[in-house]
């Protein structure tokens, strides 16, 4: 599918998965495997999207994003 901001257009390539780095012990904090388990339980492990730029443009805070399925979007 595609994400359109009105100025920029992105083609979604695939979802990203959260890596295990958040489970590693941090300074003054113990290792916590529950963080990743919780994220996976609530988001099926999806954390973001890989996308390619179809049309460059600025993306600003509070821009409205519109999603279009690949088979319905026109890149004109």
FIGU-309559 format. One record per residue (C-alpha): residue number from 1; residue in one letter; chain; z, x, y. Coordinates in nm, 2 decimals, padded with zeros to 4 digits. Layout:
N
REC  num  residuo  cadena      up    east   north
REC  NUM        a       A       Z       X       Y
...
This chain:
76
REC  num  residuo  cadena      up    east   north
REC    1        x       A   00.00   00.00   00.00
REC    2        x       A   00.01   00.09   00.37
REC    3        x       A   00.27   00.10   00.65
REC    4        x       A   00.14   00.03   00.99
REC    5        x       A   00.33   00.09   01.31
REC    6        x       A   00.06  -00.04   01.54
REC    7        x       A  -00.02   00.32   01.64
REC    8        x       A   00.02   00.52   01.31
REC    9        x       A  -00.10   00.42   00.97
REC   10        x       A   00.04   00.56   00.65
REC   11        x       A  -00.08   00.52   00.30
REC   12        x       A   00.21   00.50   00.05
REC   13        x       A   00.16   00.75  -00.24
REC   14        x       A   00.47   00.69  -00.45
REC   15        x       A   00.85   00.63  -00.42
REC   16        x       A   01.08   00.93  -00.41
REC   17        x       A   01.39   00.97  -00.63
REC   18        x       A   01.72   01.10  -00.50
REC   19        x       A   01.79   01.45  -00.63
REC   20        x       A   02.12   01.56  -00.78
REC   21        x       A   02.21   01.79  -00.48
REC   22        x       A   02.45   01.52  -00.35
REC   23        x       A   02.66   01.56  -00.67
REC   24        x       A   02.73   01.93  -00.61
REC   25        x       A   03.07   02.05  -00.49
REC   26        x       A   03.08   02.09  -00.12
REC   27        x       A   03.33   02.30   00.09
REC   28        x       A   03.66   02.12   00.08
REC   29        x       A   03.52   01.84  -00.14
REC   30        x       A   03.52   01.81  -00.52
REC   31        x       A   03.21   01.74  -00.72
REC   32        x       A   03.14   01.36  -00.73
REC   33        x       A   02.89   01.22  -00.98
REC   34        x       A   02.96   00.87  -00.88
REC   35        x       A   02.75   00.91  -00.56
REC   36        x       A   02.43   00.94  -00.75
REC   37        x       A   02.53   00.68  -01.00
REC   38        x       A   02.60   00.43  -00.72
REC   39        x       A   02.27   00.50  -00.55
REC   40        x       A   02.08   00.46  -00.87
REC   41        x       A   02.26   00.14  -00.96
REC   42        x       A   02.18  -00.01  -00.62
REC   43        x       A   01.83   00.12  -00.56
REC   44        x       A   01.69   00.19  -00.90
REC   45        x       A   01.70   00.56  -00.79
REC   46        x       A   01.45   00.51  -00.52
REC   47        x       A   01.54   00.69  -00.20
REC   48        x       A   01.23   00.70   00.01
REC   49        x       A   00.85   00.72   00.00
REC   50        x       A   00.58   00.98  -00.01
REC   51        x       A   00.30   00.89   00.22
REC   52        x       A  -00.02   01.04   00.37
REC   53        x       A  -00.13   00.99   00.73
REC   54        x       A  -00.44   00.77   00.75
REC   55        x       A  -00.43   00.74   01.13
REC   56        x       A  -00.20   00.97   01.33
REC   57        x       A   00.03   00.83   01.60
REC   58        x       A   00.38   00.82   01.72
REC   59        x       A   00.65   00.64   01.53
REC   60        x       A   00.95   00.55   01.75
REC   61        x       A   01.30   00.42   01.68
REC   62        x       A   01.28   00.04   01.66
REC   63        x       A   00.91   00.03   01.59
REC   64        x       A   00.82  -00.27   01.38
REC   65        x       A   00.67  -00.16   01.04
REC   66        x       A   00.42  -00.38   00.87
REC   67        x       A   00.35  -00.34   00.50
REC   68        x       A   00.01  -00.42   00.36
REC   69        x       A  -00.07  -00.41  -00.02
REC   70        x       A  -00.35  -00.17  -00.09
REC   71        x       A  -00.60  -00.43  -00.19
REC   72        x       A  -00.56  -00.64   00.13
REC   73        x       A  -00.54  -00.38   00.41
REC   74        x       A  -00.83  -00.30   00.63
REC   75        x       A  -00.83   00.04   00.79
REC   76        x       A  -01.04  -00.06   01.09
